[in-house]
């Protein structure tokens, strides 16, 4: 795996991993049971919503700190 692939996995895989870690306790609290009809909306919202929110916050932080993150080239 080259450096670009590792970076891509880190950027794309981290929100999914975080959503799983954060989502499972919430699903249990909302009454989700595997194979049951209860809590399917919560399942869909958590697994689609949490990664979206994490990526949105990441993009906002990158835009805010853009000038600090840019490489300054000597003339």
PDB file of N, CA, C and O in Angstrom:
ATOM      1  N   UNK A   1       0.860  -1.166   0.000  1.00  0.00           N
ATOM      2  CA  UNK A   1       0.000   0.000   0.000  1.00  0.00           C
ATOM      3  C   UNK A   1       0.909   1.233   0.000  1.00  0.00           C
ATOM      4  O   UNK A   1       1.782   1.361   0.859  1.00  0.00           O
ATOM      5  N   UNK A   2       0.708   2.130  -0.951  1.00  0.00           N
ATOM      6  CA  UNK A   2       1.546   3.324  -1.009  1.00  0.00           C
ATOM      7  C   UNK A   2       0.996   4.412  -0.084  1.00  0.00           C
ATOM      8  O   UNK A   2      -0.067   4.257   0.517  1.00  0.00           O
ATOM      9  N   UNK A   3       1.732   5.501   0.016  1.00  0.00           N
ATOM     10  CA  UNK A   3       1.372   6.574   0.939  1.00  0.00           C
ATOM     11  C   UNK A   3       0.018   7.192   0.597  1.00  0.00           C
ATOM     12  O   UNK A   3      -0.766   7.495   1.496  1.00  0.00           O
ATOM     13  N   UNK A   4      -0.261   7.381  -0.684  1.00  0.00           N
ATOM     14  CA  UNK A   4      -1.545   7.946  -1.090  1.00  0.00           C
ATOM     15  C   UNK A   4      -2.721   7.068  -0.689  1.00  0.00           C
ATOM     16  O   UNK A   4      -3.763   7.568  -0.265  1.00  0.00           O
ATOM     17  N   UNK A   5      -2.548   5.759  -0.824  1.00  0.00           N
ATOM     18  CA  UNK A   5      -3.614   4.843  -0.432  1.00  0.00           C
ATOM     19  C   UNK A   5      -3.825   4.872   1.077  1.00  0.00           C
ATOM     20  O   UNK A   5      -4.961   4.819   1.547  1.00  0.00           O
ATOM     21  N   UNK A   6      -2.738   4.956   1.834  1.00  0.00           N
ATOM     22  CA  UNK A   6      -2.859   5.030   3.288  1.00  0.00           C
ATOM     23  C   UNK A   6      -3.572   6.307   3.709  1.00  0.00           C
ATOM     24  O   UNK A   6      -4.407   6.286   4.613  1.00  0.00           O
ATOM     25  N   UNK A   7      -3.246   7.414   3.059  1.00  0.00           N
ATOM     26  CA  UNK A   7      -3.892   8.682   3.364  1.00  0.00           C
ATOM     27  C   UNK A   7      -5.381   8.621   3.022  1.00  0.00           C
ATOM     28  O   UNK A   7      -6.219   9.081   3.798  1.00  0.00           O
ATOM     29  N   UNK A   8      -5.704   8.054   1.867  1.00  0.00           N
ATOM     30  CA  UNK A   8      -7.107   7.936   1.461  1.00  0.00           C
ATOM     31  C   UNK A   8      -7.884   7.062   2.438  1.00  0.00           C
ATOM     32  O   UNK A   8      -9.021   7.380   2.786  1.00  0.00           O
ATOM     33  N   UNK A   9      -7.282   5.970   2.879  1.00  0.00           N
ATOM     34  CA  UNK A   9      -7.960   5.110   3.847  1.00  0.00           C
ATOM     35  C   UNK A   9      -8.177   5.847   5.156  1.00  0.00           C
ATOM     36  O   UNK A   9      -9.232   5.724   5.777  1.00  0.00           O
ATOM     37  N   UNK A  10      -7.180   6.613   5.575  1.00  0.00           N
ATOM     38  CA  UNK A  10      -7.312   7.366   6.815  1.00  0.00           C
ATOM     39  C   UNK A  10      -8.413   8.403   6.735  1.00  0.00           C
ATOM     40  O   UNK A  10      -9.160   8.593   7.695  1.00  0.00           O
ATOM     41  N   UNK A  11      -8.521   9.079   5.594  1.00  0.00           N
ATOM     42  CA  UNK A  11      -9.534  10.112   5.439  1.00  0.00           C
ATOM     43  C   UNK A  11     -10.926   9.534   5.265  1.00  0.00           C
ATOM     44  O   UNK A  11     -11.905  10.113   5.735  1.00  0.00           O
ATOM     45  N   UNK A  12     -11.021   8.396   4.592  1.00  0.00           N
ATOM     46  CA  UNK A  12     -12.334   7.817   4.326  1.00  0.00           C
ATOM     47  C   UNK A  12     -12.738   6.754   5.341  1.00  0.00           C
ATOM     48  O   UNK A  12     -13.923   6.588   5.627  1.00  0.00           O
ATOM     49  N   UNK A  13     -11.766   6.039   5.880  1.00  0.00           N
ATOM     50  CA  UNK A  13     -12.076   4.956   6.804  1.00  0.00           C
ATOM     51  C   UNK A  13     -12.323   5.417   8.224  1.00  0.00           C
ATOM     52  O   UNK A  13     -13.089   4.789   8.955  1.00  0.00           O
ATOM     53  N   UNK A  14     -11.686   6.505   8.628  1.00  0.00           N
ATOM     54  CA  UNK A  14     -11.828   6.977  10.005  1.00  0.00           C
ATOM     55  C   UNK A  14     -13.264   7.382  10.345  1.00  0.00           C
ATOM     56  O   UNK A  14     -13.759   6.983  11.399  1.00  0.00           O
ATOM     57  N   UNK A  15     -13.955   8.159   9.499  1.00  0.00           N
ATOM     58  CA  UNK A  15     -15.339   8.504   9.856  1.00  0.00           C
ATOM     59  C   UNK A  15     -16.248   7.277   9.977  1.00  0.00           C
ATOM     60  O   UNK A  15     -17.136   7.240  10.829  1.00  0.00           O
ATOM     61  N   UNK A  16     -16.027   6.289   9.133  1.00  0.00           N
ATOM     62  CA  UNK A  16     -16.851   5.082   9.218  1.00  0.00           C
ATOM     63  C   UNK A  16     -16.565   4.324  10.506  1.00  0.00           C
ATOM     64  O   UNK A  16     -17.487   3.845  11.167  1.00  0.00           O
ATOM     65  N   UNK A  17     -15.298   4.216  10.860  1.00  0.00           N
ATOM     66  CA  UNK A  17     -14.937   3.533  12.104  1.00  0.00           C
ATOM     67  C   UNK A  17     -15.471   4.289  13.316  1.00  0.00           C
ATOM     68  O   UNK A  17     -15.955   3.681  14.271  1.00  0.00           O
ATOM     69  N   UNK A  18     -15.383   5.608  13.273  1.00  0.00           N
ATOM     70  CA  UNK A  18     -15.891   6.412  14.380  1.00  0.00           C
ATOM     71  C   UNK A  18     -17.406   6.304  14.488  1.00  0.00           C
ATOM     72  O   UNK A  18     -17.951   6.264  15.591  1.00  0.00           O
ATOM     73  N   UNK A  19     -18.079   6.257  13.359  1.00  0.00           N
ATOM     74  CA  UNK A  19     -19.540   6.153  13.406  1.00  0.00           C
ATOM     75  C   UNK A  19     -19.966   4.816  13.990  1.00  0.00           C
ATOM     76  O   UNK A  19     -20.976   4.735  14.689  1.00  0.00           O
ATOM     77  N   UNK A  20     -19.206   3.775  13.708  1.00  0.00           N
ATOM     78  CA  UNK A  20     -19.526   2.469  14.285  1.00  0.00           C
ATOM     79  C   UNK A  20     -19.336   2.500  15.786  1.00  0.00           C
ATOM     80  O   UNK A  20     -20.195   2.039  16.537  1.00  0.00           O
ATOM     81  N   UNK A  21     -18.215   3.040  16.224  1.00  0.00           N
ATOM     82  CA  UNK A  21     -17.941   3.104  17.654  1.00  0.00           C
ATOM     83  C   UNK A  21     -18.924   3.972  18.414  1.00  0.00           C
ATOM     84  O   UNK A  21     -19.282   3.663  19.551  1.00  0.00           O
ATOM     85  N   UNK A  22     -19.362   5.058  17.791  1.00  0.00           N
ATOM     86  CA  UNK A  22     -20.328   5.939  18.436  1.00  0.00           C
ATOM     87  C   UNK A  22     -21.762   5.447  18.247  1.00  0.00           C
ATOM     88  O   UNK A  22     -22.620   5.668  19.102  1.00  0.00           O
ATOM     89  N   UNK A  23     -22.010   4.787  17.138  1.00  0.00           N
ATOM     90  CA  UNK A  23     -23.379   4.424  16.787  1.00  0.00           C
ATOM     91  C   UNK A  23     -23.950   3.234  17.525  1.00  0.00           C
ATOM     92  O   UNK A  23     -25.142   3.210  17.834  1.00  0.00           O
ATOM     93  N   UNK A  24     -23.125   2.251  17.811  1.00  0.00           N
ATOM     94  CA  UNK A  24     -23.652   1.038  18.444  1.00  0.00           C
ATOM     95  C   UNK A  24     -24.288   1.291  19.815  1.00  0.00           C
ATOM     96  O   UNK A  24     -25.365   0.757  20.080  1.00  0.00           O
ATOM     97  N   UNK A  25     -23.672   2.078  20.689  1.00  0.00           N
ATOM     98  CA  UNK A  25     -24.358   2.365  21.956  1.00  0.00           C
ATOM     99  C   UNK A  25     -25.666   3.136  21.766  1.00  0.00           C
ATOM    100  O   UNK A  25     -26.630   2.905  22.496  1.00  0.00           O
ATOM    101  N   UNK A  26     -25.706   4.047  20.795  1.00  0.00           N
ATOM    102  CA  UNK A  26     -26.936   4.782  20.526  1.00  0.00           C
ATOM    103  C   UNK A  26     -28.029   3.861  19.999  1.00  0.00           C
ATOM    104  O   UNK A  26     -29.193   3.982  20.383  1.00  0.00           O
ATOM    105  N   UNK A  27     -27.653   2.947  19.126  1.00  0.00           N
ATOM    106  CA  UNK A  27     -28.647   2.004  18.606  1.00  0.00           C
ATOM    107  C   UNK A  27     -29.235   1.151  19.718  1.00  0.00           C
ATOM    108  O   UNK A  27     -30.443   0.914  19.755  1.00  0.00           O
ATOM    109  N   UNK A  28     -28.383   0.691  20.621  1.00  0.00           N
ATOM    110  CA  UNK A  28     -28.874  -0.104  21.745  1.00  0.00           C
ATOM    111  C   UNK A  28     -29.831   0.721  22.601  1.00  0.00           C
ATOM    112  O   UNK A  28     -30.854   0.208  23.055  1.00  0.00           O
ATOM    113  N   UNK A  29     -29.509   1.984  22.822  1.00  0.00           N
ATOM    114  CA  UNK A  29     -30.371   2.847  23.632  1.00  0.00           C
ATOM    115  C   UNK A  29     -31.706   3.127  22.940  1.00  0.00           C
ATOM    116  O   UNK A  29     -32.722   3.332  23.603  1.00  0.00           O
ATOM    117  N   UNK A  30     -31.700   3.134  21.607  1.00  0.00           N
ATOM    118  CA  UNK A  30     -32.934   3.399  20.861  1.00  0.00           C
ATOM    119  C   UNK A  30     -33.763   2.142  20.610  1.00  0.00           C
ATOM    120  O   UNK A  30     -34.813   2.207  19.970  1.00  0.00           O
ATOM    121  N   UNK A  31     -33.301   1.015  21.104  1.00  0.00           N
ATOM    122  CA  UNK A  31     -34.083  -0.206  21.023  1.00  0.00           C
ATOM    123  C   UNK A  31     -33.896  -1.029  19.768  1.00  0.00           C
ATOM    124  O   UNK A  31     -34.748  -1.860  19.452  1.00  0.00           O
ATOM    125  N   UNK A  32     -32.812  -0.826  19.042  1.00  0.00           N
ATOM    126  CA  UNK A  32     -32.574  -1.600  17.821  1.00  0.00           C
ATOM    127  C   UNK A  32     -32.237  -3.038  18.176  1.00  0.00           C
ATOM    128  O   UNK A  32     -31.396  -3.297  19.037  1.00  0.00           O
ATOM    129  N   UNK A  33     -32.897  -3.961  17.510  1.00  0.00           N
ATOM    130  CA  UNK A  33     -32.618  -5.390  17.643  1.00  0.00           C
ATOM    131  C   UNK A  33     -32.329  -5.939  16.252  1.00  0.00           C
ATOM    132  O   UNK A  33     -33.146  -5.753  15.350  1.00  0.00           O
ATOM    133  N   UNK A  34     -31.194  -6.609  16.043  1.00  0.00           N
ATOM    134  CA  UNK A  34     -30.901  -7.171  14.720  1.00  0.00           C
ATOM    135  C   UNK A  34     -32.020  -8.096  14.248  1.00  0.00           C
ATOM    136  O   UNK A  34     -32.472  -8.966  14.992  1.00  0.00           O
ATOM    137  N   UNK A  35     -32.455  -7.902  13.021  1.00  0.00           N
ATOM    138  CA  UNK A  35     -33.509  -8.732  12.453  1.00  0.00           C
ATOM    139  C   UNK A  35     -34.908  -8.238  12.759  1.00  0.00           C
ATOM    140  O   UNK A  35     -35.879  -8.772  12.223  1.00  0.00           O
ATOM    141  N   UNK A  36     -35.032  -7.240  13.601  1.00  0.00           N
ATOM    142  CA  UNK A  36     -36.345  -6.713  13.963  1.00  0.00           C
ATOM    143  C   UNK A  36     -36.655  -5.437  13.195  1.00  0.00           C
ATOM    144  O   UNK A  36     -35.777  -4.840  12.571  1.00  0.00           O
ATOM    145  N   UNK A  37     -37.910  -5.032  13.251  1.00  0.00           N
ATOM    146  CA  UNK A  37     -38.331  -3.832  12.536  1.00  0.00           C
ATOM    147  C   UNK A  37     -38.117  -2.565  13.364  1.00  0.00           C
ATOM    148  O   UNK A  37     -38.065  -1.467  12.811  1.00  0.00           O
ATOM    149  N   UNK A  38     -37.994  -2.707  14.662  1.00  0.00           N
ATOM    150  CA  UNK A  38     -37.816  -1.553  15.540  1.00  0.00           C
ATOM    151  C   UNK A  38     -36.412  -0.973  15.386  1.00  0.00           C
ATOM    152  O   UNK A  38     -35.423  -1.706  15.387  1.00  0.00           O
ATOM    153  N   UNK A  39     -36.340   0.318  15.257  1.00  0.00           N
ATOM    154  CA  UNK A  39     -35.055   0.990  15.232  1.00  0.00           C
ATOM    155  C   UNK A  39     -34.369   1.046  13.885  1.00  0.00           C
ATOM    156  O   UNK A  39     -33.220   1.483  13.815  1.00  0.00           O
ATOM    157  N   UNK A  40     -35.024   0.622  12.802  1.00  0.00           N
ATOM    158  CA  UNK A  40     -34.370   0.663  11.491  1.00  0.00           C
ATOM    159  C   UNK A  40     -34.109   2.091  11.029  1.00  0.00           C
ATOM    160  O   UNK A  40     -33.110   2.353  10.360  1.00  0.00           O
ATOM    161  N   UNK A  41     -34.997   3.013  11.379  1.00  0.00           N
ATOM    162  CA  UNK A  41     -34.766   4.413  11.027  1.00  0.00           C
ATOM    163  C   UNK A  41     -33.546   4.935  11.769  1.00  0.00           C
ATOM    164  O   UNK A  41     -32.726   5.652  11.196  1.00  0.00           O
ATOM    165  N   UNK A  42     -33.426   4.579  13.038  1.00  0.00           N
ATOM    166  CA  UNK A  42     -32.259   4.998  13.817  1.00  0.00           C
ATOM    167  C   UNK A  42     -30.987   4.419  13.213  1.00  0.00           C
ATOM    168  O   UNK A  42     -29.962   5.100  13.159  1.00  0.00           O
ATOM    169  N   UNK A  43     -31.041   3.189  12.765  1.00  0.00           N
ATOM    170  CA  UNK A  43     -29.886   2.551  12.129  1.00  0.00           C
ATOM    171  C   UNK A  43     -29.477   3.309  10.869  1.00  0.00           C
ATOM    172  O   UNK A  43     -28.294   3.578  10.658  1.00  0.00           O
ATOM    173  N   UNK A  44     -30.441   3.646  10.047  1.00  0.00           N
ATOM    174  CA  UNK A  44     -30.142   4.366   8.805  1.00  0.00           C
ATOM    175  C   UNK A  44     -29.587   5.755   9.089  1.00  0.00           C
ATOM    176  O   UNK A  44     -28.627   6.182   8.448  1.00  0.00           O
ATOM    177  N   UNK A  45     -30.174   6.452  10.027  1.00  0.00           N
ATOM    178  CA  UNK A  45     -29.712   7.800  10.354  1.00  0.00           C
ATOM    179  C   UNK A  45     -28.309   7.765  10.935  1.00  0.00           C
ATOM    180  O   UNK A  45     -27.468   8.586  10.568  1.00  0.00           O
ATOM    181  N   UNK A  46     -28.047   6.836  11.826  1.00  0.00           N
ATOM    182  CA  UNK A  46     -26.729   6.775  12.446  1.00  0.00           C
ATOM    183  C   UNK A  46     -25.638   6.396  11.455  1.00  0.00           C
ATOM    184  O   UNK A  46     -24.570   7.009  11.453  1.00  0.00           O
ATOM    185  N   UNK A  47     -25.883   5.412  10.628  1.00  0.00           N
ATOM    186  CA  UNK A  47     -24.829   4.961   9.726  1.00  0.00           C
ATOM    187  C   UNK A  47     -24.658   5.861   8.507  1.00  0.00           C
ATOM    188  O   UNK A  47     -23.621   5.812   7.846  1.00  0.00           O
ATOM    189  N   UNK A  48     -25.653   6.676   8.205  1.00  0.00           N
ATOM    190  CA  UNK A  48     -25.492   7.656   7.128  1.00  0.00           C
ATOM    191  C   UNK A  48     -25.168   9.027   7.696  1.00  0.00           C
ATOM    192  O   UNK A  48     -24.394   9.777   7.102  1.00  0.00           O
ATOM    193  N   UNK A  49     -25.744   9.356   8.825  1.00  0.00           N
ATOM    194  CA  UNK A  49     -25.619  10.693   9.377  1.00  0.00           C
ATOM    195  C   UNK A  49     -24.321  10.992  10.088  1.00  0.00           C
ATOM    196  O   UNK A  49     -23.739  12.058   9.891  1.00  0.00           O
ATOM    197  N   UNK A  50     -23.857  10.072  10.910  1.00  0.00           N
ATOM    198  CA  UNK A  50     -22.636  10.343  11.671  1.00  0.00           C
ATOM    199  C   UNK A  50     -21.424  10.526  10.754  1.00  0.00           C
ATOM    200  O   UNK A  50     -20.690  11.496  10.944  1.00  0.00           O
ATOM    201  N   UNK A  51     -21.169   9.648   9.765  1.00  0.00           N
ATOM    202  CA  UNK A  51     -20.025   9.911   8.874  1.00  0.00           C
ATOM    203  C   UNK A  51     -20.174  11.228   8.110  1.00  0.00           C
ATOM    204  O   UNK A  51     -19.185  11.923   7.878  1.00  0.00           O
ATOM    205  N   UNK A  52     -21.389  11.570   7.724  1.00  0.00           N
ATOM    206  CA  UNK A  52     -21.625  12.836   7.017  1.00  0.00           C
ATOM    207  C   UNK A  52     -21.255  14.018   7.905  1.00  0.00           C
ATOM    208  O   UNK A  52     -20.574  14.940   7.457  1.00  0.00           O
ATOM    209  N   UNK A  53     -21.690  13.998   9.142  1.00  0.00           N
ATOM    210  CA  UNK A  53     -21.401  15.090  10.063  1.00  0.00           C
ATOM    211  C   UNK A  53     -19.902  15.191  10.326  1.00  0.00           C
ATOM    212  O   UNK A  53     -19.356  16.294  10.358  1.00  0.00           O
ATOM    213  N   UNK A  54     -19.232  14.065  10.513  1.00  0.00           N
ATOM    214  CA  UNK A  54     -17.786  14.074  10.757  1.00  0.00           C
ATOM    215  C   UNK A  54     -17.050  14.650   9.545  1.00  0.00           C
ATOM    216  O   UNK A  54     -16.137  15.458   9.707  1.00  0.00           O
ATOM    217  N   UNK A  55     -17.432  14.249   8.353  1.00  0.00           N
ATOM    218  CA  UNK A  55     -16.787  14.770   7.146  1.00  0.00           C
ATOM    219  C   UNK A  55     -17.082  16.257   6.964  1.00  0.00           C
ATOM    220  O   UNK A  55     -16.205  17.010   6.541  1.00  0.00           O
ATOM    221  N   UNK A  56     -18.293  16.684   7.274  1.00  0.00           N
ATOM    222  CA  UNK A  56     -18.649  18.094   7.174  1.00  0.00           C
ATOM    223  C   UNK A  56     -17.819  18.928   8.147  1.00  0.00           C
ATOM    224  O   UNK A  56     -17.306  19.982   7.772  1.00  0.00           O
ATOM    225  N   UNK A  57     -17.684  18.473   9.380  1.00  0.00           N
ATOM    226  CA  UNK A  57     -16.863  19.189  10.359  1.00  0.00           C
ATOM    227  C   UNK A  57     -15.401  19.227   9.925  1.00  0.00           C
ATOM    228  O   UNK A  57     -14.729  20.244  10.094  1.00  0.00           O
ATOM    229  N   UNK A  58     -14.907  18.126   9.369  1.00  0.00           N
ATOM    230  CA  UNK A  58     -13.529  18.084   8.890  1.00  0.00           C
ATOM    231  C   UNK A  58     -13.310  19.093   7.771  1.00  0.00           C
ATOM    232  O   UNK A  58     -12.301  19.798   7.756  1.00  0.00           O
ATOM    233  N   UNK A  59     -14.241  19.161   6.846  1.00  0.00           N
ATOM    234  CA  UNK A  59     -14.126  20.119   5.739  1.00  0.00           C
ATOM    235  C   UNK A  59     -14.170  21.554   6.254  1.00  0.00           C
ATOM    236  O   UNK A  59     -13.423  22.407   5.775  1.00  0.00           O
ATOM    237  N   UNK A  60     -15.023  21.821   7.206  1.00  0.00           N
ATOM    238  CA  UNK A  60     -15.104  23.166   7.772  1.00  0.00           C
ATOM    239  C   UNK A  60     -13.802  23.545   8.474  1.00  0.00           C
ATOM    240  O   UNK A  60     -13.334  24.676   8.341  1.00  0.00           O
ATOM    241  N   UNK A  61     -13.216  22.611   9.217  1.00  0.00           N
ATOM    242  CA  UNK A  61     -11.948  22.884   9.886  1.00  0.00           C
ATOM    243  C   UNK A  61     -10.828  23.098   8.882  1.00  0.00           C
ATOM    244  O   UNK A  61      -9.987  23.977   9.069  1.00  0.00           O
ATOM    245  N   UNK A  62     -10.809  22.304   7.821  1.00  0.00           N
ATOM    246  CA  UNK A  62      -9.779  22.486   6.802  1.00  0.00           C
ATOM    247  C   UNK A  62      -9.884  23.849   6.136  1.00  0.00           C
ATOM    248  O   UNK A  62      -8.869  24.496   5.879  1.00  0.00           O
ATOM    249  N   UNK A  63     -11.102  24.288   5.857  1.00  0.00           N
ATOM    250  CA  UNK A  63     -11.284  25.611   5.254  1.00  0.00           C
ATOM    251  C   UNK A  63     -10.893  26.730   6.219  1.00  0.00           C
ATOM    252  O   UNK A  63     -10.323  27.745   5.817  1.00  0.00           O
ATOM    253  N   UNK A  64     -11.205  26.528   7.482  1.00  0.00           N
ATOM    254  CA  UNK A  64     -10.876  27.554   8.473  1.00  0.00           C
ATOM    255  C   UNK A  64      -9.368  27.677   8.663  1.00  0.00           C
ATOM    256  O   UNK A  64      -8.843  28.786   8.765  1.00  0.00           O
ATOM    257  N   UNK A  65      -8.663  26.533   8.711  1.00  0.00           N
ATOM    258  CA  UNK A  65      -7.224  26.525   8.956  1.00  0.00           C
ATOM    259  C   UNK A  65      -6.414  26.402   7.676  1.00  0.00           C
ATOM    260  O   UNK A  65      -5.247  26.010   7.702  1.00  0.00           O
ATOM    261  N   UNK A  66      -7.031  26.736   6.575  1.00  0.00           N
ATOM    262  CA  UNK A  66      -6.381  26.580   5.270  1.00  0.00           C
ATOM    263  C   UNK A  66      -5.060  27.333   5.186  1.00  0.00           C
ATOM    264  O   UNK A  66      -4.070  26.794   4.693  1.00  0.00           O
ATOM    265  N   UNK A  67      -5.037  28.561   5.659  1.00  0.00           N
ATOM    266  CA  UNK A  67      -3.808  29.355   5.559  1.00  0.00           C
ATOM    267  C   UNK A  67      -2.695  28.775   6.424  1.00  0.00           C
ATOM    268  O   UNK A  67      -1.521  28.877   6.068  1.00  0.00           O
ATOM    269  N   UNK A  68      -3.042  28.179   7.534  1.00  0.00           N
ATOM    270  CA  UNK A  68      -2.026  27.568   8.407  1.00  0.00           C
ATOM    271  C   UNK A  68      -1.483  26.281   7.809  1.00  0.00           C
ATOM    272  O   UNK A  68      -0.338  25.912   8.070  1.00  0.00           O
ATOM    273  N   UNK A  69      -2.281  25.603   7.021  1.00  0.00           N
ATOM    274  CA  UNK A  69      -1.888  24.308   6.480  1.00  0.00           C
ATOM    275  C   UNK A  69      -1.160  24.405   5.158  1.00  0.00           C
ATOM    276  O   UNK A  69      -0.494  23.454   4.751  1.00  0.00           O
ATOM    277  N   UNK A  70      -1.273  25.541   4.475  1.00  0.00           N
ATOM    278  CA  UNK A  70      -0.614  25.700   3.184  1.00  0.00           C
ATOM    279  C   UNK A  70       0.891  25.809   3.366  1.00  0.00           C
ATOM    280  O   UNK A  70       1.374  26.408   4.327  1.00  0.00           O
ATOM    281  N   UNK A  71       1.610  25.230   2.445  1.00  0.00           N
ATOM    282  CA  UNK A  71       3.060  25.288   2.468  1.00  0.00           C
ATOM    283  C   UNK A  71       3.505  26.616   1.876  1.00  0.00           C
ATOM    284  O   UNK A  71       3.126  26.967   0.759  1.00  0.00           O
ATOM    285  N   UNK A  72       4.303  27.343   2.623  1.00  0.00           N
ATOM    286  CA  UNK A  72       4.829  28.622   2.157  1.00  0.00           C
ATOM    287  C   UNK A  72       6.136  28.360   1.416  1.00  0.00           C
ATOM    288  O   UNK A  72       7.081  27.818   1.989  1.00  0.00           O
ATOM    289  N   UNK A  73       6.187  28.741   0.159  1.00  0.00           N
ATOM    290  CA  UNK A  73       7.386  28.519  -0.648  1.00  0.00           C
ATOM    291  C   UNK A  73       8.265  29.775  -0.646  1.00  0.00           C
ATOM    292  O   UNK A  73       7.786  30.901  -0.775  1.00  0.00           O
ATOM    293  N   UNK A  74       9.545  29.536  -0.497  1.00  0.00           N
ATOM    294  CA  UNK A  74      10.494  30.651  -0.510  1.00  0.00           C
ATOM    295  C   UNK A  74      10.662  31.148  -1.949  1.00  0.00           C
ATOM    296  O   UNK A  74      10.723  30.353  -2.886  1.00  0.00           O
ATOM    297  N   UNK A  75      10.735  32.453  -2.108  1.00  0.00           N
ATOM    298  CA  UNK A  75      10.864  33.038  -3.448  1.00  0.00           C
ATOM    299  C   UNK A  75      12.316  33.078  -3.888  1.00  0.00           C
ATOM    300  O   UNK A  75      12.614  33.539  -4.990  1.00  0.00           O
TER     301      UNK A  75
END
